[in-house]
């Protein structure tokens, strides 16, 4: 359905667009940069950072545990080599452990 509307000639002018953007930014400033807005921002940011740290901790612990296991494995292989047990399979296992 076609309606007869009159297009505002100022609608596409850059100054009008900038004016609209300026009003939007003023509203954001007024609502965000008040005491309540800053308090909410600080609270939510703290909550999100704490959540992110909680989620990342198990992965870090698993990686640290795996690193400890690999260090122990390399030490055991080095002990075997020092005792004269250097074989092709010992060498292969050492290279695999070092690569991981």
N, CA, C and O atoms as a GROMACS GRO file, in nm:
protein
  400
    1UNK      N    1   0.083  -0.116   0.000
    1UNK     CA    2   0.000   0.000   0.000
    1UNK      C    3   0.088   0.123   0.000
    1UNK      O    4   0.177   0.137   0.085
    2UNK      N    5   0.066   0.211  -0.092
    2UNK     CA    6   0.147   0.330  -0.107
    2UNK      C    7   0.077   0.446  -0.036
    2UNK      O    8  -0.042   0.472  -0.055
    3UNK      N    9   0.157   0.516   0.046
    3UNK     CA   10   0.099   0.633   0.112
    3UNK      C   11   0.170   0.756   0.061
    3UNK      O   12   0.287   0.751   0.021
    4UNK      N   13   0.101   0.864   0.062
    4UNK     CA   14   0.161   0.990   0.020
    4UNK      C   15   0.227   1.055   0.140
    4UNK      O   16   0.160   1.115   0.225
    5UNK      N   17   0.357   1.043   0.147
    5UNK     CA   18   0.431   1.106   0.257
    5UNK      C   19   0.529   1.204   0.197
    5UNK      O   20   0.574   1.189   0.083
    6UNK      N   21   0.559   1.302   0.273
    6UNK     CA   22   0.655   1.403   0.230
    6UNK      C   23   0.788   1.371   0.295
    6UNK      O   24   0.797   1.361   0.418
    7UNK      N   25   0.890   1.355   0.214
    7UNK     CA   26   1.024   1.324   0.263
    7UNK      C   27   1.087   1.452   0.318
    7UNK      O   28   1.082   1.557   0.254
    8UNK      N   29   1.146   1.442   0.434
    8UNK     CA   30   1.213   1.558   0.494
    8UNK      C   31   1.343   1.580   0.417
    8UNK      O   32   1.429   1.492   0.416
    9UNK      N   33   1.360   1.695   0.353
    9UNK     CA   34   1.481   1.718   0.275
    9UNK      C   35   1.607   1.723   0.361
    9UNK      O   36   1.716   1.701   0.310
   10UNK      N   37   1.593   1.750   0.490
   10UNK     CA   38   1.710   1.758   0.578
   10UNK      C   39   1.752   1.620   0.628
   10UNK      O   40   1.858   1.605   0.689
   11UNK      N   41   1.670   1.520   0.603
   11UNK     CA   42   1.694   1.386   0.657
   11UNK      C   43   1.830   1.329   0.618
   11UNK      O   44   1.894   1.262   0.699
   12UNK      N   45   1.875   1.353   0.497
   12UNK     CA   46   2.000   1.295   0.449
   12UNK      C   47   2.119   1.390   0.457
   12UNK      O   48   2.228   1.357   0.411
   13UNK      N   49   2.098   1.507   0.514
   13UNK     CA   50   2.208   1.602   0.525
   13UNK      C   51   2.304   1.557   0.634
   13UNK      O   52   2.261   1.512   0.740
   14UNK      N   53   2.436   1.570   0.609
   14UNK     CA   54   2.534   1.528   0.709
   14UNK      C   55   2.516   1.597   0.844
   14UNK      O   56   2.534   1.533   0.947
   15UNK      N   57   2.482   1.725   0.844
   15UNK     CA   58   2.468   1.797   0.970
   15UNK      C   59   2.355   1.738   1.054
   15UNK      O   60   2.366   1.730   1.176
   16UNK      N   61   2.246   1.698   0.990
   16UNK     CA   62   2.134   1.639   1.062
   16UNK      C   63   2.175   1.503   1.121
   16UNK      O   64   2.141   1.473   1.235
   17UNK      N   65   2.246   1.424   1.046
   17UNK     CA   66   2.294   1.294   1.092
   17UNK      C   67   2.388   1.311   1.211
   17UNK      O   68   2.378   1.238   1.310
   18UNK      N   69   2.477   1.408   1.202
   18UNK     CA   70   2.571   1.435   1.311
   18UNK      C   71   2.496   1.483   1.434
   18UNK      O   72   2.531   1.447   1.546
   19UNK      N   73   2.395   1.563   1.414
   19UNK     CA   74   2.313   1.610   1.525
   19UNK      C   75   2.243   1.495   1.595
   19UNK      O   76   2.236   1.492   1.718
   20UNK      N   77   2.190   1.401   1.517
   20UNK     CA   78   2.124   1.284   1.576
   20UNK      C   79   2.223   1.199   1.654
   20UNK      O   80   2.194   1.154   1.765
   21UNK      N   81   2.339   1.179   1.597
   21UNK     CA   82   2.442   1.101   1.665
   21UNK      C   83   2.485   1.170   1.794
   21UNK      O   84   2.506   1.106   1.896
   22UNK      N   85   2.497   1.300   1.787
   22UNK     CA   86   2.536   1.377   1.904
   22UNK      C   87   2.433   1.361   2.017
   22UNK      O   88   2.470   1.348   2.133
   23UNK      N   89   2.304   1.363   1.982
   23UNK     CA   90   2.200   1.345   2.084
   23UNK      C   91   2.206   1.205   2.145
   23UNK      O   92   2.188   1.189   2.266
   24UNK      N   93   2.231   1.105   2.063
   24UNK     CA   94   2.243   0.968   2.113
   24UNK      C   95   2.362   0.958   2.209
   24UNK      O   96   2.350   0.900   2.317
   25UNK      N   97   2.475   1.013   2.170
   25UNK     CA   98   2.594   1.007   2.255
   25UNK      C   99   2.573   1.082   2.385
   25UNK      O  100   2.620   1.038   2.490
   26UNK      N  101   2.502   1.195   2.380
   26UNK     CA  102   2.472   1.270   2.502
   26UNK      C  103   2.388   1.185   2.596
   26UNK      O  104   2.411   1.184   2.717
   27UNK      N  105   2.290   1.115   2.542
   27UNK     CA  106   2.206   1.026   2.624
   27UNK      C  107   2.287   0.916   2.689
   27UNK      O  108   2.268   0.885   2.806
   28UNK      N  109   2.378   0.856   2.612
   28UNK     CA  110   2.464   0.751   2.666
   28UNK      C  111   2.550   0.807   2.778
   28UNK      O  112   2.562   0.747   2.884
   29UNK      N  113   2.610   0.923   2.754
   29UNK     CA  114   2.694   0.986   2.857
   29UNK      C  115   2.613   1.015   2.983
   29UNK      O  116   2.659   0.988   3.094
   30UNK      N  117   2.495   1.068   2.966
   30UNK     CA  118   2.412   1.106   3.080
   30UNK      C  119   2.375   0.983   3.163
   30UNK      O  120   2.374   0.990   3.286
   31UNK      N  121   2.345   0.871   3.098
   31UNK     CA  122   2.301   0.752   3.171
   31UNK      C  123   2.417   0.666   3.220
   31UNK      O  124   2.407   0.605   3.326
   32UNK      N  125   2.524   0.659   3.145
   32UNK     CA  126   2.637   0.574   3.184
   32UNK      C  127   2.729   0.643   3.282
   32UNK      O  128   2.781   0.580   3.374
   33UNK      N  129   2.751   0.772   3.264
   33UNK     CA  130   2.849   0.841   3.346
   33UNK      C  131   2.787   0.908   3.468
   33UNK      O  132   2.841   1.007   3.518
   34UNK      N  133   2.677   0.857   3.515
   34UNK     CA  134   2.623   0.901   3.642
   34UNK      C  135   2.672   0.801   3.748
   34UNK      O  136   2.729   0.698   3.713
   35UNK      N  137   2.651   0.832   3.875
   35UNK     CA  138   2.701   0.742   3.981
   35UNK      C  139   2.648   0.601   3.966
   35UNK      O  140   2.724   0.504   3.978
   36UNK      N  141   2.518   0.589   3.940
   36UNK     CA  142   2.458   0.455   3.928
   36UNK      C  143   2.513   0.381   3.807
   36UNK      O  144   2.537   0.260   3.815
   37UNK      N  145   2.533   0.451   3.697
   37UNK     CA  146   2.586   0.388   3.577
   37UNK      C  147   2.728   0.337   3.595
   37UNK      O  148   2.761   0.226   3.553
   38UNK      N  149   2.811   0.418   3.660
   38UNK     CA  150   2.949   0.377   3.686
   38UNK      C  151   2.951   0.260   3.783
   38UNK      O  152   3.028   0.165   3.764
   39UNK      N  153   2.867   0.266   3.888
   39UNK     CA  154   2.861   0.156   3.985
   39UNK      C  155   2.820   0.025   3.918
   39UNK      O  156   2.878  -0.080   3.945
   40UNK      N  157   2.720   0.032   3.831
   40UNK     CA  158   2.674  -0.087   3.760
   40UNK      C  159   2.783  -0.140   3.668
   40UNK      O  160   2.805  -0.261   3.660
   41UNK      N  161   2.852  -0.050   3.598
   41UNK     CA  162   2.961  -0.091   3.509
   41UNK      C  163   3.071  -0.162   3.587
   41UNK      O  164   3.119  -0.267   3.545
   42UNK      N  165   3.111  -0.105   3.702
   42UNK     CA  166   3.217  -0.165   3.784
   42UNK      C  167   3.172  -0.302   3.836
   42UNK      O  168   3.250  -0.398   3.833
   43UNK      N  169   3.048  -0.311   3.884
   43UNK     CA  170   2.996  -0.437   3.937
   43UNK      C  171   2.994  -0.546   3.829
   43UNK      O  172   3.041  -0.657   3.852
   44UNK      N  173   2.938  -0.513   3.712
   44UNK     CA  174   2.928  -0.612   3.605
   44UNK      C  175   3.065  -0.652   3.550
   44UNK      O  176   3.088  -0.769   3.519
   45UNK      N  177   3.155  -0.556   3.539
   45UNK     CA  178   3.290  -0.587   3.491
   45UNK      C  179   3.359  -0.682   3.588
   45UNK      O  180   3.422  -0.779   3.545
   46UNK      N  181   3.348  -0.654   3.717
   46UNK     CA  182   3.407  -0.743   3.818
   46UNK      C  183   3.348  -0.882   3.813
   46UNK      O  184   3.420  -0.981   3.824
   47UNK      N  185   3.215  -0.890   3.797
   47UNK     CA  186   3.149  -1.020   3.790
   47UNK      C  187   3.196  -1.100   3.668
   47UNK      O  188   3.225  -1.219   3.678
   48UNK      N  189   3.203  -1.032   3.553
   48UNK     CA  190   3.246  -1.101   3.431
   48UNK      C  191   3.392  -1.146   3.438
   48UNK      O  192   3.425  -1.255   3.391
   49UNK      N  193   3.479  -1.064   3.497
   49UNK     CA  194   3.619  -1.104   3.512
   49UNK      C  195   3.633  -1.223   3.607
   49UNK      O  196   3.711  -1.314   3.581
   50UNK      N  197   3.557  -1.222   3.717
   50UNK     CA  198   3.562  -1.334   3.812
   50UNK      C  199   3.513  -1.463   3.746
   50UNK      O  200   3.572  -1.570   3.766
   51UNK      N  201   3.406  -1.452   3.667
   51UNK     CA  202   3.355  -1.569   3.597
   51UNK      C  203   3.457  -1.623   3.497
   51UNK      O  204   3.476  -1.744   3.486
   52UNK      N  205   3.521  -1.533   3.427
   52UNK     CA  206   3.624  -1.574   3.329
   52UNK      C  207   3.740  -1.644   3.399
   52UNK      O  208   3.792  -1.743   3.349
   53UNK      N  209   3.782  -1.592   3.515
   53UNK     CA  210   3.891  -1.655   3.589
   53UNK      C  211   3.851  -1.793   3.639
   53UNK      O  212   3.932  -1.886   3.635
   54UNK      N  213   3.727  -1.807   3.685
   54UNK     CA  214   3.681  -1.938   3.734
   54UNK      C  215   3.681  -2.040   3.621
   54UNK      O  216   3.720  -2.156   3.641
   55UNK      N  217   3.640  -1.999   3.503
   55UNK     CA  218   3.633  -2.091   3.390
   55UNK      C  219   3.772  -2.128   3.340
   55UNK      O  220   3.792  -2.240   3.292
   56UNK      N  221   3.867  -2.038   3.349
   56UNK     CA  222   4.001  -2.064   3.299
   56UNK      C  223   4.088  -2.144   3.393
   56UNK      O  224   4.184  -2.207   3.350
   57UNK      N  225   4.056  -2.142   3.523
   57UNK     CA  226   4.140  -2.208   3.623
   57UNK      C  227   4.154  -2.359   3.601
   57UNK      O  228   4.266  -2.409   3.606
   58UNK      N  229   4.046  -2.434   3.576
   58UNK     CA  230   4.062  -2.579   3.555
   58UNK      C  231   4.153  -2.611   3.437
   58UNK      O  232   4.231  -2.706   3.444
   59UNK      N  233   4.144  -2.535   3.330
   59UNK     CA  234   4.229  -2.561   3.213
   59UNK      C  235   4.375  -2.536   3.248
   59UNK      O  236   4.462  -2.612   3.207
   60UNK      N  237   4.402  -2.430   3.323
   60UNK     CA  238   4.539  -2.400   3.364
   60UNK      C  239   4.593  -2.510   3.455
   60UNK      O  240   4.708  -2.551   3.441
   61UNK      N  241   4.511  -2.557   3.547
   61UNK     CA  242   4.554  -2.664   3.636
   61UNK      C  243   4.585  -2.793   3.559
   61UNK      O  244   4.681  -2.862   3.590
   62UNK      N  245   4.502  -2.824   3.459
   62UNK     CA  246   4.528  -2.944   3.377
   62UNK      C  247   4.659  -2.930   3.300
   62UNK      O  248   4.736  -3.025   3.290
   63UNK      N  249   4.685  -2.810   3.247
   63UNK     CA  250   4.810  -2.789   3.172
   63UNK      C  251   4.931  -2.799   3.265
   63UNK      O  252   5.034  -2.855   3.226
   64UNK      N  253   4.920  -2.746   3.386
   64UNK     CA  254   5.031  -2.754   3.481
   64UNK      C  255   5.056  -2.898   3.522
   64UNK      O  256   5.171  -2.940   3.535
   65UNK      N  257   4.948  -2.974   3.542
   65UNK     CA  258   4.962  -3.115   3.578
   65UNK      C  259   5.028  -3.193   3.465
   65UNK      O  260   5.115  -3.277   3.489
   66UNK      N  261   4.988  -3.166   3.342
   66UNK     CA  262   5.047  -3.235   3.226
   66UNK      C  263   5.194  -3.199   3.211
   66UNK      O  264   5.276  -3.286   3.178
   67UNK      N  265   5.229  -3.074   3.236
   67UNK     CA  266   5.369  -3.032   3.229
   67UNK      C  267   5.453  -3.106   3.334
   67UNK      O  268   5.564  -3.149   3.305
   68UNK      N  269   5.398  -3.120   3.453
   68UNK     CA  270   5.468  -3.193   3.559
   68UNK      C  271   5.489  -3.339   3.518
   68UNK      O  272   5.596  -3.396   3.539
   69UNK      N  273   5.386  -3.399   3.461
   69UNK     CA  274   5.397  -3.538   3.415
   69UNK      C  275   5.504  -3.552   3.307
   69UNK      O  276   5.584  -3.646   3.309
   70UNK      N  277   5.506  -3.459   3.212
   70UNK     CA  278   5.604  -3.466   3.104
   70UNK      C  279   5.746  -3.445   3.156
   70UNK      O  280   5.839  -3.512   3.111
   71UNK      N  281   5.763  -3.353   3.250
   71UNK     CA  282   5.896  -3.332   3.310
   71UNK      C  283   5.944  -3.460   3.379
   71UNK      O  284   6.060  -3.498   3.368
   72UNK      N  285   5.852  -3.527   3.450
   72UNK     CA  286   5.886  -3.653   3.519
   72UNK      C  287   5.923  -3.761   3.417
   72UNK      O  288   6.018  -3.837   3.438
   73UNK      N  289   5.847  -3.768   3.308
   73UNK     CA  290   5.874  -3.868   3.205
   73UNK      C  291   6.010  -3.844   3.140
   73UNK      O  292   6.086  -3.938   3.118
   74UNK      N  293   6.041  -3.720   3.110
   74UNK     CA  294   6.171  -3.688   3.051
   74UNK      C  295   6.283  -3.722   3.148
   74UNK      O  296   6.386  -3.776   3.109
   75UNK      N  297   6.264  -3.690   3.276
   75UNK     CA  298   6.365  -3.723   3.377
   75UNK      C  299   6.388  -3.873   3.385
   75UNK      O  300   6.502  -3.918   3.397
   76UNK      N  301   6.281  -3.953   3.380
   76UNK     CA  302   6.294  -4.099   3.384
   76UNK      C  303   6.370  -4.152   3.261
   76UNK      O  304   6.453  -4.242   3.274
   77UNK      N  305   6.342  -4.097   3.146
   77UNK     CA  306   6.411  -4.139   3.024
   77UNK      C  307   6.558  -4.102   3.032
   77UNK      O  308   6.645  -4.181   2.994
   78UNK      N  309   6.587  -3.982   3.083
   78UNK     CA  310   6.727  -3.939   3.097
   78UNK      C  311   6.802  -4.030   3.196
   78UNK      O  312   6.919  -4.061   3.175
   79UNK      N  313   6.733  -4.072   3.302
   79UNK     CA  314   6.794  -4.165   3.398
   79UNK      C  315   6.828  -4.297   3.330
   79UNK      O  316   6.935  -4.353   3.351
   80UNK      N  317   6.736  -4.345   3.247
   80UNK     CA  318   6.759  -4.470   3.175
   80UNK      C  319   6.878  -4.456   3.081
   80UNK      O  320   6.958  -4.548   3.069
   81UNK      N  321   6.890  -4.343   3.015
   81UNK     CA  322   7.002  -4.321   2.923
   81UNK      C  323   7.133  -4.318   3.000
   81UNK      O  324   7.232  -4.376   2.957
   82UNK      N  325   7.133  -4.250   3.114
   82UNK     CA  326   7.255  -4.240   3.196
   82UNK      C  327   7.298  -4.377   3.248
   82UNK      O  328   7.416  -4.400   3.271
   83UNK      N  329   7.203  -4.467   3.265
   83UNK     CA  330   7.236  -4.602   3.313
   83UNK      C  331   7.275  -4.694   3.198
   83UNK      O  332   7.295  -4.814   3.217
   84UNK      N  333   7.285  -4.637   3.080
   84UNK     CA  334   7.331  -4.715   2.965
   84UNK      C  335   7.220  -4.788   2.893
   84UNK      O  336   7.247  -4.881   2.817
   85UNK      N  337   7.099  -4.749   2.914
   85UNK     CA  338   6.987  -4.815   2.850
   85UNK      C  339   6.939  -4.740   2.726
   85UNK      O  340   6.820  -4.731   2.698
   86UNK      N  341   7.035  -4.685   2.651
   86UNK     CA  342   7.000  -4.611   2.531
   86UNK      C  343   6.969  -4.710   2.420
   86UNK      O  344   7.057  -4.782   2.372
   87UNK      N  345   6.846  -4.712   2.382
   87UNK     CA  346   6.801  -4.797   2.272
   87UNK      C  347   6.725  -4.708   2.174
   87UNK      O  348   6.701  -4.590   2.201
   88UNK      N  349   6.690  -4.764   2.062
   88UNK     CA  350   6.613  -4.688   1.964
   88UNK      C  351   6.479  -4.646   2.025
   88UNK      O  352   6.436  -4.532   2.007
   89UNK      N  353   6.415  -4.737   2.097
   89UNK     CA  354   6.285  -4.703   2.155
   89UNK      C  355   6.298  -4.597   2.264
   89UNK      O  356   6.209  -4.512   2.278
   90UNK      N  357   6.407  -4.599   2.342
   90UNK     CA  358   6.430  -4.497   2.444
   90UNK      C  359   6.447  -4.361   2.378
   90UNK      O  360   6.392  -4.261   2.423
   91UNK      N  361   6.524  -4.360   2.270
   91UNK     CA  362   6.546  -4.236   2.197
   91UNK      C  363   6.416  -4.182   2.139
   91UNK      O  364   6.390  -4.062   2.146
   92UNK      N  365   6.334  -4.270   2.084
   92UNK     CA  366   6.206  -4.230   2.026
   92UNK      C  367   6.115  -4.174   2.135
   92UNK      O  368   6.049  -4.071   2.114
   93UNK      N  369   6.110  -4.239   2.250
   93UNK     CA  370   6.026  -4.193   2.360
   93UNK      C  371   6.072  -4.056   2.411
   93UNK      O  372   5.989  -3.971   2.443
   94UNK      N  373   6.202  -4.035   2.419
   94UNK     CA  374   6.257  -3.906   2.463
   94UNK      C  375   6.217  -3.796   2.363
   94UNK      O  376   6.175  -3.688   2.404
   95UNK      N  377   6.231  -3.824   2.235
   95UNK     CA  378   6.194  -3.724   2.134
   95UNK      C  379   6.044  -3.692   2.139
   95UNK      O  380   6.006  -3.577   2.124
   96UNK      N  381   5.960  -3.794   2.160
   96UNK     CA  382   5.816  -3.771   2.171
   96UNK      C  383   5.783  -3.685   2.294
   96UNK      O  384   5.701  -3.593   2.286
   97UNK      N  385   5.848  -3.716   2.406
   97UNK     CA  386   5.822  -3.642   2.529
   97UNK      C  387   5.869  -3.497   2.516
   97UNK      O  388   5.801  -3.405   2.561
   98UNK      N  389   5.984  -3.476   2.454
   98UNK     CA  390   6.034  -3.340   2.438
   98UNK      C  391   5.946  -3.259   2.343
   98UNK      O  392   5.929  -3.138   2.360
   99UNK      N  393   5.891  -3.326   2.242
   99UNK     CA  394   5.807  -3.256   2.145
   99UNK      C  395   5.675  -3.212   2.207
   99UNK      O  396   5.620  -3.108   2.171
  100UNK      N  397   5.626  -3.291   2.301
  100UNK     CA  398   5.498  -3.258   2.365
  100UNK      C  399   5.520  -3.145   2.463
  100UNK      O  400   5.426  -3.100   2.528
   0.00000   0.00000   0.00000
